[in-house]
């Protein structure tokens, strides 16, 4: 598979553990891609839900995916500051169609004031029973919640101000080319 290049647009598709399509983002611009990570940017992007409901994102966002961690991060850039939405999810794969991952229901939201909230625990427990998440998958996800919170608390990777400044700046630069 040929990786997308900086400036290319890709679709993003999230699936549920049962293999059904959950949500699609029509296009995000690739800002950096390597063997292990993909960083992208988007703004006012069309999102289609599994029930065909469609909506448009409201603000610019920097997105971060990693091949070795079971989470991805959406940094929404708002006038009041950066708000992070973190999905506990399988590592991503890319094919000709899209960047793809399995969404495992649990989310961590980090508000501009630094407050953190673990979301959708009930949905996780319900789907874990319904779709028979393995003990290994459950342990991997719980471990990755701890890694994610460590990154947030220590402002690592996408949680550092410098990361957002660099990649949002690069996104704006590429938009004007």
N, C-alpha and C positions, 0 to 999 in steps of 0.2 A: 504494500500500500504506500502510495506517495503521500507524504504529509503535506497539508496546506502550507502556504507561504505567508509571510507577513503581508498584511493588506488584503488577503483573500477573505471572502465571506463564507461562513459555514452555517449550517443549521445545527441545532442542538435538540436531541430527543431524549427524554427520560421515560423509562419503562418501570413497571412494577415487577416484583419478584415472579409473578405468574406469567411474565412475558408480554403483557398487554401494554400498549403505548399509553403513557400517562400525560405527557405535556410536550409540546414542540415550540421552540423559539425559531422563528423563520430565518433570521440571520444575525450573526455576530461577526465582527471583524477580528481576524487573527492578528494579535500584536506580537506574540512570541510563541514558537513551538520548538520543542526538542523531543528527545526520546521519552522524557519523563513528565513534562509539563506542557500545558497550553494556557496561555493568557490571552483573553479577548476583551473586546469592548463592544457595547451596543447602546442604543438610545432609541426610544420610541419604536421598539421592536414588536412585531406581531407575535402573540403567544396564542396557541390553540390548545385547549384542554381536551381530555379524552371524550368528554361529552359534546365536543364540537364548539363549546363556548369560546369566543375569541375576545381578546383584549390587547391593549397596547401598553408596553411599559411606560412609566411616567418620567423617568429620569435617566441620565447616563449611568452606566454600570461597567465596572471592570469585573471580569469573571476569571476564576482561577480553578484549574483542574490539574490533578496530579495522578500519575500512574501507580504510585505506591501507597497512597492514603485513601481511606474510604470516606472521603468527604470532598465537597467542592464548595466554593465560596463565591457569592455575588456581593460585590461592594457597590451599593447604590449611593451615588454622589448627589446629595441634597444640599439645599442652601443652609440647612441647620447642622450639617456635618455628614460624615459617612455612616451609613447604616449597613450592617452586614447581615446577609441571610445565608446560612450555612446548611447545606443538605448533607445528611449522612447518606452515603451512596457508594456503590461499587466504583472502583477505578474506571476511568473512561476508556473507550475504544473509538477509533475513527475508521469509517469506511467511506466509500464514494458518496454515500447518502448524507451522513451527518456524524457529529460527535455524539456518542451514545453512552448511557449509564443506567444502572438500576437504582431507583430512588427507594430508600429504606425508611421512609416516613418520618423519622426523627429529624428535627431541625433545631439549630441554635440561632437565635436572633440576637445581634449585638446592636444596641441603640447608640446614637451619637454621643450620649453622656456616659457610655461604657457599661450600662446595665446589660446583663446577659439573661436570656430566657431559653430554657429547653422546651421545645414545642412538640406537640403531637405524640406524646408518650402513649396515650390511649390508642391512637391509630396504629402505632408501632406494635403494641401488644396484641391488638386485634388481628392485624395482618400476619404477625408472627405465628399465631395459632392457625389462622385460616390457610396460609400458604406454607406452613411447616418450615419456617426458617430453621436451618440446622443449628446445633449448639455452637459449632465453629463460627458460623456467620454471626450469631448473636454475640459471641465473645469478641470477634473482630470489631463489630460495630461499637460495643461498649468501650473497648480499648481506644478506638478512634475518637470517641467523644472526649476521652481524657486528653488525647493528643491535641485535638482541636481547642479545648479550653486552655491548655498550656500555651499554644500558639497565640490565642487571644490575649491571655494574661501577660505574656511577654512580648507582645506586638511583633510577632515573627511573620515572615512571608507577607501575605496579602493584608495582614493586620497592622503593618507599619505605615506611618504617614508617608515615608519616602517611596514605598512601593506604589501607593495610590498616586502620588504626585508624578512619578516617572511614567507609569503606564497610562494614566489619564492624559498626561501631556503628549505621549506618543500617539494615543488614539486621536486626539484633536489634530495633531500634525498630519497623520495619514488621511484624515477626513478631508483636509484641505489640499491634498495633492491631486 
